[in-house]
Amino acid sequence: MRQTGCSLPCRTWLLIPTPLPRPCIVGGDTKAFYGEPVTGELLSTAVWRGIVSHEPTELVVTVRAGTPLAELEAALREKGQCLPFDPPDFGPTSTIGGVVAAGLAGPARASAGGVRDYMLGLQFIDGRGEWLTFGGQVMKNVAGYDVSRVMAGSLGTLGVITDISLKVLPLSPAEATLVFDLAQHDALEQLHRWGGQPLPINASCWVRDGSNDRLYVRLRGAVAAVEAACERMAREAQGRRVDNAQATADWAACRDQTLPFFRATSPDLCLWRLSVPQTAPVMSLPYAQLVEWQGAQRWLWAPSAAADEIRSAAAAQQGHATLFRAGVDGAPGVPRFDRQGAAVQAITQRLRATFDPAGIFNPGRMS
């Protein structure tokens, strides 16, 4: 199912069965670091771009997979809307198809939800060259298995995404950021206390800033609710308000991993992402950490040789660890993802057998 040098899509081309190619699917090629390395014939979706439809009153947008994320977000902003899951932008060529395929979300994930929570429907090309449609453009339209949401985070291993329908939300009327001088243990405890209260907390980030431990909390919502929460939270934990322009830039840097923390201090270090329950305590690992999602996402820099130590620590908290960015040596022999449980592995194998029986798409990307 390939014509040499072709990008996407031509229905005549899609239906030509040639089972031999092993395409490496890319959009803007900004997330090649994520997952196991893949080799094969390049299959780019970058030319298949454009907003197919946007219904602001219905809070729905349908967009082609190769559309740059920046272009889509700019169009939504013009209508006072946004993608609530705060997708990371790892470069100007980042596409919405790559956002869905990677399944990554930014600082607002813990409060707003992830990519799959906003998936309404999509079209994709399966391993038989068939152009399939799942879901639609409303929230309650799925009978049976919701395949469109399964594609979120599949890293191109089930098919080539071509068109996506997403739910969008209005921009919040008000936003504010508070900063608190708190050690990690105290920051997590405070976040847990606030989490049980009706506060408009949208995002959090704890990091060691130089020699200071600091917790940043972003609030979004109605003007009165944000102002009342700012006053109360600042009083309870001796916080102070951050200038909005500076805070906006800092949250974008956190989302896109351009903060100083995300610069490796040694080429031998790898960036690890630990996904654990929000209530997990401070993890006694001897590595620099950054904590997001009210405690549920923890980043750290460590050598690939620490894989067993890190994964054991995450498993002890009922979580898992991902080797997000490998060091210069590529971390040979260290799996990027934790081993799947038997039940999840069985479901994954059945999905691949259904949509890509010959295993031609991004083989080994999630192994």
Helices and strands as residue ranges (DSSP letters): H 11-14, E 23-26, E 41-44, E 51-55, G 56-58, E 60-64, H 69-78, E 81-82, H 96-102, H 109-112, G 115-118, E 119-125, E 131-135, H 147-150, E 160-167, E 169-170, E 174-181, H 184-195, E 201-209, E 212-221, H 223-237, E 240-242, H 244-255, G 260-262, E 269-275, E 289-292, G 293-295, E 297-303, G 304-306, H 307-316, E 320-325, H 342-355
